[in-house]
Amino acid sequence: VVWRYVGGEKAIIFFGNTRAGKSTLASAAAGAKMELNFNKTYGETYLHPVDLEFADAVKDTAVSVTETPNFWKRNGLSYADMPGNADNSRFR
């Protein structure tokens, strides 16, 4: 997570490896209401946004979902959710 001024505005940029939780953290930081879910296939518990505005940013999959950056603006802050460094979507 990086805090920067972008175009004169405060921005928080989330970047890291695929499946590290960038989109989940960015959605929660931007104010999304979250719910706890369980994936039987992977045996993992995960957070998922309830708000429709954020729902497409977070998926319960083994492959990368964020292929282009997601941007939200809330309370004078911009949030940028970047694609994963180890993006595996090109192998689909």
N, CA, C and O atoms as a DFTB+ gen file, in Angstrom:
368 C
 N C O
     1  1       0.856      -1.170       0.000
     2  2       0.000       0.000       0.000
     3  2       0.898       1.228       0.000
     4  3       1.838       1.329       0.789
     5  1       0.598       2.141      -0.882
     6  2       1.386       3.367      -1.010
     7  2       0.446       4.564      -0.910
     8  3      -0.634       4.570      -1.500
     9  1       0.866       5.564      -0.168
    10  2       0.118       6.817      -0.023
    11  2       0.809       7.863      -0.889
    12  3       1.993       8.130      -0.687
    13  1       0.117       8.453      -1.829
    14  2       0.702       9.440      -2.733
    15  2      -0.289      10.559      -3.013
    16  3      -1.487      10.435      -2.758
    17  1       0.241      11.652      -3.542
    18  2      -0.598      12.696      -4.106
    19  2      -0.597      12.482      -5.608
    20  3       0.457      12.489      -6.244
    21  1      -1.782      12.291      -6.172
    22  2      -1.912      12.075      -7.611
    23  2      -2.794      13.184      -8.148
    24  3      -3.954      13.301      -7.752
    25  1      -2.266      13.993      -9.037
    26  2      -3.022      15.114      -9.583
    27  2      -3.481      16.079      -8.497
    28  3      -4.553      16.675      -8.597
    29  1      -2.656      16.229      -7.456
    30  2      -2.984      17.137      -6.374
    31  2      -3.937      16.577      -5.335
    32  3      -4.274      17.263      -4.370
    33  1      -4.379      15.330      -5.521
    34  2      -5.295      14.701      -4.572
    35  2      -4.607      13.559      -3.842
    36  3      -3.696      12.925      -4.373
    37  1      -5.057      13.305      -2.612
    38  2      -4.516      12.190      -1.845
    39  2      -5.021      10.878      -2.441
    40  3      -6.205      10.738      -2.749
    41  1      -4.115       9.927      -2.598
    42  2      -4.482       8.625      -3.164
    43  2      -3.790       7.511      -2.390
    44  3      -2.651       7.654      -1.944
    45  1      -4.496       6.408      -2.242
    46  2      -3.917       5.202      -1.670
    47  2      -3.902       4.163      -2.782
    48  3      -4.936       3.861      -3.378
    49  1      -2.724       3.623      -3.055
    50  2      -2.553       2.668      -4.147
    51  2      -2.235       1.302      -3.546
    52  3      -1.300       1.162      -2.756
    53  1      -3.022       0.298      -3.928
    54  2      -2.850      -1.060      -3.429
    55  2      -2.220      -1.903      -4.534
    56  3      -2.796      -2.064      -5.609
    57  1      -1.026      -2.440      -4.255
    58  2      -0.384      -3.309      -5.232
    59  2       0.334      -4.450      -4.521
    60  3       0.694      -4.333      -3.350
    61  1       0.539      -5.548      -5.231
    62  2       1.184      -6.728      -4.665
    63  2       0.874      -7.933      -5.532
    64  3       0.392      -7.788      -6.656
    65  1       1.146      -9.108      -5.019
    66  2       0.947     -10.334      -5.793
    67  2      -0.524     -10.703      -5.920
    68  3      -1.362     -10.252      -5.139
    69  1      -0.822     -11.526      -6.912
    70  2      -2.156     -12.056      -7.134
    71  2      -2.601     -12.831      -5.893
    72  3      -1.817     -13.565      -5.292
    73  1      -3.868     -12.658      -5.521
    74  2      -4.521     -13.321      -4.383
    75  2      -3.952     -12.884      -3.037
    76  3      -4.111     -13.595      -2.045
    77  1      -3.294     -11.733      -2.984
    78  2      -2.744     -11.236      -1.713
    79  2      -3.788     -10.502      -0.887
    80  3      -3.570     -10.256       0.299
    81  1      -4.930     -10.142      -1.496
    82  2      -5.983      -9.440      -0.778
    83  2      -6.059      -7.955      -1.065
    84  3      -6.710      -7.214      -0.328
    85  1      -5.399      -7.508      -2.133
    86  2      -5.396      -6.082      -2.484
    87  2      -6.798      -5.548      -2.714
    88  3      -7.165      -4.513      -2.157
    89  1      -7.583      -6.238      -3.525
    90  2      -8.931      -5.773      -3.859
    91  2      -9.837      -5.781      -2.640
    92  3     -10.653      -4.876      -2.463
    93  1      -9.697      -6.798      -1.799
    94  2     -10.492      -6.871      -0.578
    95  2     -10.150      -5.714       0.346
    96  3     -11.044      -5.042       0.860
    97  1      -8.863      -5.478       0.560
    98  2      -8.420      -4.400       1.434
    99  2      -8.815      -3.035       0.864
   100  3      -9.280      -2.166       1.602
   101  1      -8.632      -2.845      -0.438
   102  2      -8.980      -1.574      -1.076
   103  2     -10.474      -1.315      -0.965
   104  3     -10.886      -0.193      -0.669
   105  1     -11.291      -2.336      -1.198
   106  2     -12.748      -2.182      -1.087
   107  2     -13.157      -1.809       0.334
   108  3     -13.965      -0.903       0.538
   109  1     -12.593      -2.514       1.313
   110  2     -12.913      -2.232       2.715
   111  2     -12.449      -0.833       3.108
   112  3     -13.172      -0.111       3.794
   113  1     -11.247      -0.444       2.679
   114  2     -10.715       0.885       3.001
   115  2     -11.567       1.989       2.381
   116  3     -11.720       3.065       2.959
   117  1     -12.121       1.710       1.193
   118  2     -12.953       2.703       0.517
   119  2     -14.371       2.749       1.092
   120  3     -15.186       3.575       0.681
   121  1     -14.659       1.859       2.043
   122  2     -15.940       1.934       2.728
   123  2     -16.959       0.870       2.396
   124  3     -18.113       0.985       2.807
   125  1     -16.574      -0.163       1.663
   126  2     -17.527      -1.220       1.324
   127  2     -17.936      -1.991       2.572
   128  3     -17.104      -2.282       3.431
   129  1     -19.200      -2.314       2.666
   130  2     -19.663      -3.220       3.716
   131  2     -19.241      -4.620       3.299
   132  3     -19.413      -5.012       2.145
   133  1     -18.688      -5.370       4.245
   134  2     -18.127      -6.683       3.931
   135  2     -18.894      -7.794       4.646
   136  3     -19.487      -7.570       5.701
   137  1     -18.878      -8.991       4.064
   138  2     -19.448     -10.163       4.716
   139  2     -18.440     -11.304       4.646
   140  3     -17.612     -11.354       3.736
   141  1     -18.512     -12.202       5.591
   142  2     -17.610     -13.346       5.662
   143  2     -18.244     -14.514       4.923
   144  3     -19.400     -14.854       5.176
   145  1     -17.502     -15.131       4.014
   146  2     -17.980     -16.268       3.234
   147  2     -17.001     -17.432       3.353
   148  3     -15.851     -17.249       3.753
   149  1     -17.466     -18.624       3.003
   150  2     -16.614     -19.814       3.020
   151  2     -16.678     -20.481       1.662
   152  3     -17.763     -20.736       1.141
   153  1     -15.514     -20.765       1.083
   154  2     -15.433     -21.467      -0.198
   155  2     -15.144     -22.933       0.088
   156  3     -14.059     -23.277       0.558
   157  1     -16.112     -23.793      -0.195
   158  2     -15.961     -25.232       0.071
   159  2     -14.881     -25.865      -0.805
   160  3     -14.187     -26.784      -0.368
   161  1     -14.738     -25.381      -2.034
   162  2     -13.753     -25.944      -2.959
   163  2     -12.339     -25.786      -2.427
   164  3     -11.557     -26.736      -2.446
   165  1     -12.005     -24.584      -1.950
   166  2     -10.647     -24.300      -1.483
   167  2     -10.508     -24.431       0.032
   168  3      -9.396     -24.404       0.560
   169  1     -11.632     -24.574       0.730
   170  2     -11.585     -24.658       2.184
   171  2     -11.096     -23.376       2.827
   172  3     -10.431     -23.406       3.862
   173  1     -11.428     -22.244       2.211
   174  2     -10.959     -20.949       2.698
   175  2     -12.131     -20.069       3.111
   176  3     -13.191     -20.093       2.486
   177  1     -11.931     -19.306       4.151
   178  2     -12.879     -18.276       4.558
   179  2     -12.347     -16.951       4.036
   180  3     -11.147     -16.687       4.123
   181  1     -13.214     -16.128       3.502
   182  2     -12.765     -14.871       2.913
   183  2     -13.805     -13.781       3.113
   184  3     -14.976     -14.064       3.364
   185  1     -13.372     -12.540       2.999
   186  2     -14.267     -11.386       3.046
   187  2     -14.709     -11.033       1.638
   188  3     -13.923     -11.112       0.693
   189  1     -15.952     -10.649       1.503
   190  2     -16.480     -10.248       0.202
   191  2     -17.346      -9.018       0.385
   192  3     -18.134      -8.963       1.330
   193  1     -17.224      -8.015      -0.505
   194  2     -18.052      -6.816      -0.371
   195  2     -19.525      -7.109      -0.659
   196  3     -19.860      -7.829      -1.601
   197  1     -20.381      -6.543       0.161
   198  2     -21.823      -6.665      -0.033
   199  2     -22.292      -5.606      -1.026
   200  3     -23.199      -5.857      -1.819
   201  1     -21.682      -4.427      -0.985
   202  2     -22.067      -3.320      -1.858
   203  2     -21.816      -3.669      -3.322
   204  3     -20.724      -4.103      -3.687
   205  1     -22.832      -3.476      -4.153
   206  2     -22.716      -3.824      -5.571
   207  2     -21.613      -3.049      -6.278
   208  3     -21.002      -3.560      -7.217
   209  1     -21.353      -1.830      -5.840
   210  2     -20.308      -1.014      -6.465
   211  2     -18.936      -1.687      -6.387
   212  3     -18.093      -1.490      -7.262
   213  1     -18.719      -2.477      -5.343
   214  2     -17.422      -3.114      -5.116
   215  2     -17.426      -4.604      -5.454
   216  3     -16.358      -5.211      -5.539
   217  1     -18.590      -5.200      -5.647
   218  2     -18.716      -6.655      -5.768
   219  2     -17.888      -7.244      -6.908
   220  3     -17.335      -8.334      -6.759
   221  1     -17.792      -6.555      -8.029
   222  2     -17.029      -7.098      -9.159
   223  2     -15.526      -7.049      -8.932
   224  3     -14.780      -7.740      -9.625
   225  1     -15.072      -6.257      -7.988
   226  2     -13.632      -6.130      -7.739
   227  2     -13.069      -7.320      -6.978
   228  3     -11.878      -7.614      -7.083
   229  1     -13.915      -8.010      -6.210
   230  2     -13.441      -9.109      -5.366
   231  2     -14.181     -10.381      -5.740
   232  3     -15.408     -10.441      -5.660
   233  1     -13.443     -11.382      -6.143
   234  2     -14.029     -12.679      -6.482
   235  2     -13.292     -13.767      -5.720
   236  3     -12.128     -13.606      -5.354
   237  1     -13.971     -14.859      -5.490
   238  2     -13.373     -15.999      -4.794
   239  2     -12.900     -16.995      -5.850
   240  3     -13.579     -17.980      -6.141
   241  1     -11.734     -16.724      -6.415
   242  2     -11.206     -17.579      -7.475
   243  2      -9.726     -17.836      -7.243
   244  3      -9.083     -17.170      -6.432
   245  1      -9.203     -18.809      -7.965
   246  2      -7.777     -19.126      -7.867
   247  2      -6.965     -18.342      -8.892
   248  3      -5.737     -18.435      -8.917
   249  1      -7.646     -17.573      -9.734
   250  2      -6.947     -16.793     -10.752
   251  2      -7.203     -15.310     -10.524
   252  3      -8.135     -14.933      -9.814
   253  1      -6.388     -14.493     -11.116
   254  2      -6.503     -13.048     -10.978
   255  2      -7.829     -12.550     -11.534
   256  3      -8.297     -13.023     -12.569
   257  1      -8.424     -11.601     -10.844
   258  2      -9.674     -10.985     -11.292
   259  2      -9.407      -9.572     -11.794
   260  3     -10.018      -9.140     -12.772
   261  1      -8.508      -8.851     -11.145
   262  2      -8.234      -7.461     -11.487
   263  2      -7.290      -7.399     -12.677
   264  3      -6.076      -7.544     -12.534
   265  1      -7.867      -7.180     -13.854
   266  2      -7.059      -7.093     -15.070
   267  2      -6.740      -5.649     -15.423
   268  3      -5.735      -5.371     -16.078
   269  1      -7.591      -4.738     -14.991
   270  2      -7.342      -3.304     -15.136
   271  2      -7.582      -2.686     -13.755
   272  3      -8.356      -3.234     -12.970
   273  1      -6.949      -1.581     -13.449
   274  2      -7.102      -0.992     -12.120
   275  2      -8.553      -0.620     -11.809
   276  3      -9.307      -0.200     -12.687
   277  1      -8.919      -0.785     -10.548
   278  2     -10.211      -0.306     -10.035
   279  2      -9.938       0.995      -9.292
   280  3      -8.942       1.107      -8.577
   281  1     -10.821       1.980      -9.461
   282  2     -10.666       3.266      -8.791
   283  2     -11.955       3.631      -8.074
   284  3     -13.048       3.494      -8.625
   285  1     -11.813       4.100      -6.837
   286  2     -12.942       4.617      -6.070
   287  2     -12.514       5.922      -5.428
   288  3     -11.334       6.129      -5.142
   289  1     -13.479       6.802      -5.204
   290  2     -13.188       8.057      -4.520
   291  2     -14.183       8.215      -3.383
   292  3     -15.395       8.189      -3.596
   293  1     -13.662       8.379      -2.175
   294  2     -14.489       8.505      -0.980
   295  2     -13.844       9.485      -0.008
   296  3     -12.636       9.426       0.218
   297  1     -14.629      10.375       0.562
   298  2     -14.175      11.268       1.635
   299  2     -12.866      11.990       1.318
   300  3     -11.996      12.102       2.182
   301  1     -12.723      12.473       0.101
   302  2     -11.535      13.224      -0.277
   303  2     -10.308      12.376      -0.590
   304  3      -9.224      12.915      -0.812
   305  1     -10.471      11.050      -0.610
   306  2      -9.357      10.154      -0.943
   307  2      -9.688       9.361      -2.196
   308  3     -10.838       8.985      -2.421
   309  1      -8.677       9.112      -3.002
   310  2      -8.830       8.218      -4.145
   311  2      -8.172       6.892      -3.795
   312  3      -7.116       6.860      -3.162
   313  1      -8.799       5.806      -4.210
   314  2      -8.280       4.460      -3.956
   315  2      -8.024       3.792      -5.297
   316  3      -8.901       3.771      -6.160
   317  1      -6.832       3.248      -5.475
   318  2      -6.470       2.560      -6.714
   319  2      -6.095       1.125      -6.384
   320  3      -5.130       0.875      -5.661
   321  1      -6.856       0.194      -6.913
   322  2      -6.621      -1.241      -6.742
   323  2      -5.986      -1.754      -8.032
   324  3      -6.643      -1.838      -9.069
   325  1      -4.702      -2.094      -7.954
   326  2      -3.938      -2.461      -9.150
   327  2      -3.979      -3.972      -9.414
   328  3      -4.189      -4.753      -8.485
   329  1      -3.780      -4.391     -10.677
   330  2      -3.671      -5.831     -10.971
   331  2      -2.479      -6.437     -10.234
   332  3      -1.520      -5.739      -9.904
   333  1      -2.549      -7.733      -9.981
   334  2      -1.485      -8.422      -9.252
   335  2      -0.177      -8.472     -10.009
   336  3      -0.159      -8.556     -11.237
   337  1       0.928      -8.418      -9.261
   338  2       2.269      -8.521      -9.859
   339  2       2.479      -9.881     -10.502
   340  3       3.163      -9.991     -11.519
   341  1       1.894     -10.915      -9.912
   342  2       2.020     -12.272     -10.450
   343  2       0.708     -12.648     -11.149
   344  3       0.175     -13.738     -10.946
   345  1       0.204     -11.735     -11.967
   346  2      -1.099     -11.925     -12.630
   347  2      -1.099     -13.216     -13.431
   348  3      -0.260     -13.407     -14.312
   349  1      -2.044     -14.105     -13.127
   350  2      -2.126     -15.384     -13.840
   351  2      -3.302     -15.440     -14.784
   352  3      -3.607     -16.517     -15.297
   353  1      -3.982     -14.329     -15.043
   354  2      -5.146     -14.339     -15.904
   355  2      -4.796     -14.657     -17.361
   356  3      -5.641     -15.140     -18.114
   357  1      -3.575     -14.391     -17.746
   358  2      -3.211     -14.644     -19.146
   359  2      -3.178     -16.137     -19.471
   360  3      -3.089     -16.511     -20.641
   361  1      -3.249     -17.000     -18.441
   362  2      -3.207     -18.445     -18.661
   363  2      -4.600     -19.054     -18.759
   364  3      -4.719     -20.275     -18.862
   365  1      -5.661     -18.244     -18.731
   366  2      -7.028     -18.763     -18.834
   367  2      -7.335     -19.230     -20.220
   368  3      -8.444     -19.697     -20.483
